[in-house]
Amino acid sequence: MLKRIRVEQLTVGMHLKEFCGSWMEHPFWRNAFVITDPKDIESILASSIKEVWIDCNKGLDVAPGEQTVSESESEAQVDAELNQAAVEARQVERVPVAAELARAKRICAKSKQAVTSMFQEARMGKAVDTAGAQRLVEEISNSVSRNPGALISLARLKTADDYTYMHSVAVCALMVALSKQLDLDENETRSAGIAGLLHDLGKAVMPMDVLNKPGKLTDAEFAVIKSHPVEGHRMLQGGSGVDPVALDVCLHHHEKTDGSGYPKGLKDEQISRFAKMGAVCDVYDAITSNRPYKAGWDPAESLRKMAEWTNGHFDPAVFQAFVKSLGIYPIGSLLRLGSGRLGIVVEQSAKSLLTPHIKVFFSTKSNARIAPEIVDLSRPGCPEKIVGREDPAKWQFPDLNDLWAGAATAN
């Protein structure tokens, strides 16, 4: 018997089937679990969640005679109600990146917490809760639908310490954006997102001193790291209802089209499209992020270098779609304009991949900072043009990320 009750009726020993509200509104990364700690109830009461579904067959019931909001013998009926709410939540409209940044920051923060918990549980030998992961993917997908640049760009700003966890979030978002660019249907897009989120699960059991080593790995250490796809695949198989796409991408995201990848050395036609997507998204986030042993590369420069690797490394068609999903000059890219001004990309243009919105802030002619100004290169008659990319390491602007992340406050 499933019962919908007020959160004030919760007691230790109840099996929580589902929260009635957004995944972002409740304090846990998973939805279904048995309440064993009174502090969990305190956390729920402190949230904006007002009602929950409990499963009386798997946990305690409400006290005799206590009134419930509603009851159902059919789990399918409850699932239909929850799915309808999820469909309504997915009906989102495209918004400017500045309008999505605040929400994307909250999603990144909660996603990091969720993935950290997921990896910790996997490290302790617990089965992966893919149902909980699906709620996380829904929120990430909704953000990407509103504006892909916001969350993808924010997820890139990870520290070396939280790289493993935020990398999973970033690859999830990149996979969703790429799926939409490839016109995959809703189910395929969801599968791609789940795959991106779980692709590096095997790193949960890698030795931390090897995983976070600041220097070059020895051959023996690299052999250990190369085992993470197989380990992740094994752990996913230990769960229930795991998406086959997630299993595939987890095992094969390090395969290369020329057969030089691992763990199977598969060649082009032997690698699924989803695994090819995972390979591109994984590499892009890895090379643009700060790691224990190197600083991340500029987004635009990273795409340029990846383009040189497409022959034998990536599938060309998948890579081309990936570039279109991000823009030739992704958000955060440092560019030089014809006027001699430097600016950072803050928004893509719907008109052309070559004419993003730039926040200019520095004059190379006077070698001085200038008042920040947004320049829409797609505007008819705009006198500015992109001359080329600039290496952020050369200029060492301390606030480069703040400049694009603060796009909402620019005039």
N, C-alpha and C positions, 0 to 999 in steps of 0.2 A: 504494500500500500504506500503510495506517495502522497505526502501532505504538504500543502503550501502554508507556512506559518509565519508569524511576525518574529523578527529577530529577538524580541524580548522573551520569546518562549523557548529559545535554545537552551539546552542543557548538555553537560558532558555526557558522552555516550551516544549521542545522536549521529546518524550518518547523513552528512550534508550532500545532497544530490546535486544541487545547483543554486547559485545566487541569482536572484531576480534583479538584474541590473548589469551594467557594463563591467567587463573584466577590469577596467581601469578604476572602478569605484570601490572594489573590495580589496582587502589587504593581503590576499594570498595569491600565489602564482597558479595554483590548481583550483578547480571548482569542487571536485568530489573527494571527500575524506571523512573519516570518523573524528569527531571532536574529542580530544583526550586531555586538553589543557584549558582551564578556565580563562587563561589569558587570551586564547583564540576568540572566545565569546566577547571578551572586553574589546578586542580589536574590531570585531564585526559591529558591535554596538557603537563604536566611535566612528565608523564609516557612514557613508550616505545610503548604504543598503538597508532597506526596510523589511524585506520579505525574502524567504528562502524556501526551497523544496527540500524535504527530508524523505529518506527511504526507511520506512518502519520495519521492513524485512531485514535490513542490514544494521540497524541500530535501534536505539530507544525511541519510543513513541511519546507523544505529548501526554500529559496527565489525563486520567479518565475524566470525561465531561468538559475538558478544556476545548474551547472553540478554535477551529482552524479557518484560514482564509478560503481554502478549497481543498478538495481531495480527488484522487484519481487512482483507479485500479490499473489504468493503462499507461505504461511508460512511454509508449509511442505518442499518446496524446500530449504528455508533458513535453516530449522532445519536439513535437510539431509547434507547440506554443513558443518554445525557446528558439527554434529555428526561424519562426516568423519574426521574432524580435531581432534576431541576428540579421535577417534580410533587410529589415527596415533600417538597421544601423549601417548597413553597407551602402545605402542609397545616399551617397555623398556627392557634393558638388566640388568642382575644381576651384581652388582658392590660390591667391598669391603666396609665395614662399613665406613672406613676412607674417601672414595670417596663420600659418601652420606651425611656425617655429616653437611657440610656447607649448602647444599640445604635443608636438614631436619630442620636446625635451622631457615631458612627463612620461611619454611612452618609452623613451630610451632608458630613463631611470628605473621604471618598473620592469622593463624587459631585462635589464642587467641583473636585477634582483632575482627574476624568475629563472634565467639561464644559470646563474650562480647556484641556486638551489637545485636545479635539475642536474648539474654536473656533480654537485656534492652527493646527491642521492645515488647517482650512477657510480660514483667512486666507492660508495659503501655497498654496492652490489644490488641496489634496489632497481626494480623494473622501471623503465622510463614511462612517465605518464603522458602519452601522446594526446589525450583529450585536453589536458591542461595546456599543452603546447599549441593546440589548435586555437584556443582563445587568444593567446599571445599573437599568433599569426594574423588573426582577424583584425586586431587593433593596428598592427603594422601595415597590413594591406589597406585598411581604410585611410591611414595617413598617407600612404603612397598614392592612393587615388585622389586625395585632396591636393597633394603636391609632392611629387617624388623627391624633389631636391632637398626638402627640409630634413626629413628623418635620415635619409642616406648621407647627407653632408654632416649632420650632427654625430651620427654613429661612427664617422671617420675620426672624430676627435677623441679617440680613446687613449688612455695612458698605457704605458708598457705593462703595468701591473694588471690592468683589467682587459688586456688585449684578447685573451682566449674567449672570454664571455661576450664582450661587445662585438667581436668578430662574427660570432654566430648571429647576433642581431642584425649586423650590417649586411651579411650575406643573405639573410632572409629577405630584407628589404630590397636588395639588389635583384634577387631572384623574382620577386613579385613584380618589380618594375620591368624587368626583361620579359617576363611572361606576358604582361600587358602589351609590350611592344611587338611581341610575336603573335599577338591575337589569340593566345590560348584561352580556353573557356574558363569559367569560374572554378570548376573542380580541379582542372590542371594547374591553375594559378595557385590555388590553395595547397596542392601537393608540392609545387615548386617551393612555396614559402616554408612549409614544414621541412622539406629536404634541406633548404638553406639553414634553417635553425638548428637542425640535428647533424649536419654534415661532419662536424668536428667532434662529435661526442666521444670518440675514442681518445681524445686528448685528456679526458677526465682521469684516465688511468696511466698517463705518461708520467715519468718521474719529473717533479717540479724543477729540480736543478738542471735537468736537460731541456725541459720545455722553455724555461726562462733564462737559459744561458746567454750571457751578453756577448760571448765570442763565437768563433766558428766552431761548429760541431765536429767531433772526431768521426771517423767512419763508423765506429761502433755506436756512437750516440745517434748518428743519422739513421742507422739501421733500426734503432729503437723507435724514433719518431716516425719512420716510414711504416711502422706497424699500426699506426692509429686508425687508418681506414678499416682494416680487418677487425680491430678491437671494437670500434664503434658499431660496425655491422653486426658483430656478435652480440653486443649489448642490446641493440635494437631488436634483434630476433628474440631476445628473452622477454620482450614485452608482448602485449596483446593489441591487436588491431593496428599494427604499425603500417603506415602507408608504404606500398612497394616502391614508390618513387624515392622516398626517403632512404630506404635500404640501398637502392641503386646508386644514388648520389653519394651517400656516405662511403660506399665501397670504392667508387670509381671517379671521384672528383679530382684525383691526381693523375688520371690517365691523360696521355697526349695523343693527338691524331697521328703522329709518326710512329707510335708504338714504344716511345722511350719513357713513358710514365710508369706508375706503379699503382696497385700491387700486381696487376695481371699482365701489364705490357700490351694492352689492347690497342688496336689500330682504328682508324677513322670510322669505318662502317660498323665496327664491333661496339662502339661507344654510343649510348643512348643520347638523344638530344638533351634530356634533363641533366645527364652527367656532364655533357659539354657546356651547358649553361652554368652548372656548378663550378666548373674549372675556371671559367672567365670571371665569375663573381668573386670566387675565392682569391684569385691572384690579384685582382684590382684592389680589393680591400686590404690585402696583405701589404702591397707595395706602397699604398697611400697612407698607411698607419704608422705611428711611431712604435718601434719594436725595441726589445731590450738591447739589440745590437746595431740598430740604425734608426735614423729619422725617416719619417715617411716622405715619399716623393710628392711633388705637386700633381694634382689630379690630371691636368691637361698633358703634362709631360709623361705621366704614367700611361695614359691612353696611347700616346705617340710610341712609347717603347713597346707596349703590348702589340701594337700594329705590326711592329717588326718581327714579332714572334709568331704571328698567325700561321706562317708556313711551317707546319709540323707541330705546333703547340696547341693552337685553338682552332675551332671550326670557323672559317671565314664568315659564313652567313650569320652564325650566332654572335660573333664578335661585332659585326656591322650593326646588328640589332641592338647590341649592348651599348655601342657608342650613341646610337639614336636615342636610347632611353635616358642617357645621362647628359647628352650634348657634347659636341666636340671640345668645348671649354666648360667642364663641369663647374658647379658652384664651388668657390674657394680657389679657383685658378687665378694666378697673378699674371696680368697681361700689360703690354705696352701699347698705347694708342699712337696714332699718327701725330698728334699734337705734342708728344713727348711726355704725356701724363701716364702714370701707372694707376691701374685700378684692379679691383678684384671682382670676379663674377658673383652676382648675388641672385640672379634669376635667369632662367632660360626664356627664349622668345618662342612664341607659337608660330612665328613666320619663317624662321630659318635657324639652323644649328650654328650658323656663323655670326649671328647678331644677337648675342645675349645682352642682358642688362648689366652694366658695369658700375661699380662704385669707385670713382676716381678719388685719389687722396694724396697724390704725390706728384711733384713736377721735377722731371729729370733736368730741365733747363735751368731751374733755379736751385736744384738739389735741396728741395725743402718740402715739408708737408703743406698741403693746401686744404681748404675747407672741403669736406667730403661732399660729393655730388653724384647722384644717380644719372647715368647716361644710357638711354635706350637706343642701342645701335640699330634696332629694327625700325625706328621712327623715320618716316619719309623725310628726306632732306637732312638727315643727321650728318654733320660734317666729319665725324670721327670714324676711324676704321682701325681694326686690330692690325698692328704691325707684327707682333709675335708674342711668344710666351716669355716670361721672366722667371729666373730661378729664385725662389724665396730665400734660399740659403745665402745668396749673394747680397741681398738687401737687408736681411735680418730684422725685418719689422717685428717688434714684439707683440703687436696687437692685430696681426693679420687675420686670425680667426674671429676675433671680436668684430672686425670690420664687416665681414659678410654675415655673421650671426646677428649683428645688430642692425640688419637691413630694415627692420620694422621701424626703427627710430630715425631713419634717414629722410631728408626732405627731397 
